[in-house]
Amino acid sequence: MSAPPALQIREANAHLAAVHRRAAELEARLEAAERTVRAQAERLSRQDQQQRTALEELGRAKDREISALQEQLLVSEASVHSLQAALRQRDELIGQLRPRAELLQDICRQRPSLTTLLAALAQAEQLGPVPDNDPCHLLPRGPGPPLANSTGEEGSEDYLEPAVFGTTV
């Protein structure tokens, strides 16, 4: 075999040098890409850890808020029960006081006539008793027996006159 011509050797060497340069260039690019990928992976890992930490903190905050709201709910329910009991007591008191209030309303409605009656009685007291020796005295034998519906303390039925029932034509 004969040796390859020098031109072929130079071309082959040039080609090998170009391939070697290209391989070195690709290795450098690969190394840069790997560094970029590692940096991105580290950054994503840090972000993932930060988000995990933030998510855990949100979960704890949510649990604290739920606990506080449950406690507030219990307090509110106790308050509602207390208010309902107070309302029942007041309703009972209103039920007890309603008849008295109605009685007082009746008294207040009758007050003008009671005031008029009291004024008339006061005026009658000012007139004084009717003298017995007055010739205008309408009752010649003195006062008659008390009426059956008298509120006096006579206590005896001797004064009652027999009742007569019938019709008049």
C-alpha positions as CSV (number, residue, x, y, z in Angstrom):
1,M,0.0,0.0,0.0
2,S,1.1,3.3,-0.8
3,A,1.0,6.2,1.5
4,P,-1.8,8.7,0.9
5,P,-0.8,11.8,-0.8
6,A,0.1,14.8,1.4
7,L,-2.9,16.7,0.2
8,Q,-5.2,14.1,1.4
9,I,-3.4,14.0,4.7
10,R,-3.7,17.7,5.0
11,E,-7.3,17.7,4.1
12,A,-7.9,14.8,6.5
13,N,-6.0,16.7,9.2
14,A,-8.0,19.8,8.5
15,H,-11.2,17.8,8.6
16,L,-10.2,16.2,11.9
17,A,-9.3,19.6,13.3
18,A,-12.6,21.0,12.2
19,V,-14.4,18.0,13.7
20,H,-12.3,18.4,16.9
21,R,-13.2,22.1,17.0
22,R,-16.8,21.3,16.4
23,A,-16.8,18.7,19.1
24,A,-15.1,21.1,21.5
25,E,-17.6,23.8,20.6
26,L,-20.5,21.4,21.1
27,E,-19.0,20.2,24.4
28,A,-18.7,23.8,25.6
29,R,-22.3,24.5,24.5
30,L,-23.4,21.3,26.2
31,E,-21.5,22.3,29.4
32,A,-23.2,25.8,29.2
33,A,-26.6,24.2,28.7
34,E,-26.0,21.8,31.6
35,R,-25.0,24.7,33.8
36,T,-28.1,26.5,32.7
37,V,-30.3,23.5,33.4
38,R,-28.6,22.9,36.8
39,A,-29.2,26.6,37.7
40,Q,-32.8,26.5,36.6
41,A,-33.3,23.2,38.5
42,E,-31.8,24.8,41.6
43,R,-33.9,27.9,41.2
44,L,-37.1,25.7,40.6
45,S,-36.2,23.6,43.6
46,R,-35.8,26.8,45.8
47,Q,-39.1,28.2,44.4
48,D,-40.7,24.8,45.0
49,Q,-39.5,24.8,48.6
50,Q,-40.6,28.4,49.1
51,Q,-44.0,27.6,47.7
52,R,-44.2,24.5,49.9
53,T,-43.3,26.6,53.0
54,A,-45.8,29.3,52.0
55,L,-48.5,26.6,51.4
56,E,-47.8,25.1,54.8
57,E,-48.0,28.5,56.5
58,L,-51.3,29.1,54.7
59,G,-52.6,25.7,55.9
60,R,-51.6,26.6,59.5
61,A,-53.2,30.1,59.2
62,K,-56.3,28.4,57.8
63,D,-56.4,26.0,60.7
64,R,-55.9,28.8,63.2
65,E,-58.7,30.8,61.6
66,I,-61.0,27.8,61.6
67,S,-60.2,27.2,65.3
68,A,-60.9,30.9,66.1
69,L,-64.1,30.8,64.1
70,Q,-65.2,27.5,65.9
71,E,-64.5,29.2,69.2
72,Q,-66.4,32.3,68.2
73,L,-69.3,30.0,67.0
74,L,-69.4,28.3,70.4
75,V,-69.5,31.7,72.1
76,S,-72.2,32.9,69.8
77,E,-74.3,29.8,70.3
78,A,-74.0,30.2,74.1
79,S,-75.0,33.9,73.7
80,V,-78.0,32.8,71.6
81,H,-79.1,30.3,74.2
82,S,-78.7,32.8,76.9
83,L,-80.7,35.4,74.9
84,Q,-83.4,32.8,74.2
85,A,-83.7,32.0,77.9
86,A,-84.0,35.7,78.7
87,L,-86.6,36.0,76.0
88,R,-88.6,33.1,77.4
89,Q,-88.4,34.7,80.9
90,R,-89.5,38.0,79.5
91,D,-92.4,36.4,77.6
92,E,-93.5,34.7,80.9
93,L,-93.2,38.1,82.7
94,I,-95.2,39.7,79.9
95,G,-97.9,37.0,80.3
96,Q,-98.0,37.7,84.0
97,L,-98.2,41.4,83.6
98,R,-100.7,41.6,80.7
99,P,-103.8,41.2,82.9
100,R,-102.5,43.9,85.2
101,A,-101.8,46.2,82.3
102,E,-105.3,45.6,80.9
103,L,-106.7,46.4,84.4
104,L,-104.7,49.6,84.5
105,Q,-105.8,50.5,81.0
106,D,-109.4,50.1,82.2
107,I,-108.8,52.2,85.2
108,C,-107.2,54.9,83.0
109,R,-110.1,54.8,80.7
110,Q,-112.5,55.2,83.6
111,R,-110.4,58.0,85.2
112,P,-112.4,60.9,83.9
113,S,-115.7,59.5,85.2
114,L,-113.9,58.6,88.5
115,T,-112.5,62.2,88.7
116,T,-116.0,63.6,88.1
117,L,-117.4,61.3,90.8
118,L,-114.8,62.3,93.3
119,A,-115.4,65.9,92.6
120,A,-119.1,65.4,93.1
121,L,-118.5,63.6,96.4
122,A,-116.1,66.3,97.5
123,Q,-118.8,68.9,96.7
124,A,-121.4,66.8,98.6
125,E,-119.1,66.7,101.7
126,Q,-118.8,70.4,101.6
127,L,-122.5,70.8,101.7
128,G,-122.6,69.0,105.0
129,P,-125.4,66.8,106.6
130,V,-129.1,67.7,106.2
131,P,-130.4,69.0,109.5
132,D,-133.1,66.8,111.2
133,N,-135.2,69.7,112.2
134,D,-135.4,71.1,108.7
135,P,-139.1,71.3,107.6
136,C,-138.1,70.5,104.0
137,H,-136.7,67.1,105.2
138,L,-138.0,64.5,102.8
139,L,-137.7,61.6,105.1
140,P,-140.1,62.1,108.0
141,R,-139.1,59.0,109.9
142,G,-135.4,59.3,109.3
143,P,-133.3,57.2,107.0
144,G,-134.8,54.0,105.8
145,P,-133.4,50.5,106.0
146,P,-130.3,49.9,104.1
147,L,-130.6,48.6,100.6
148,A,-130.0,44.9,99.8
149,N,-126.9,45.7,97.8
150,S,-125.6,48.1,100.5
151,T,-121.9,47.7,101.2
152,G,-122.4,48.7,104.8
153,E,-121.6,46.3,107.7
154,E,-125.2,45.8,108.9
155,G,-124.8,42.0,108.5
156,S,-128.5,41.4,109.3
157,E,-131.2,40.6,106.8
158,D,-133.9,42.2,109.1
159,Y,-133.8,45.3,107.0
160,L,-134.5,43.6,103.7
161,E,-138.0,44.0,102.4
162,P,-139.5,41.2,100.5
163,A,-139.1,41.4,96.8
164,V,-142.2,41.4,94.6
165,F,-142.0,40.1,91.2
166,G,-144.5,40.5,88.5
167,T,-145.6,42.5,85.5
168,T,-147.4,45.7,85.3
169,V,-150.1,46.4,82.8
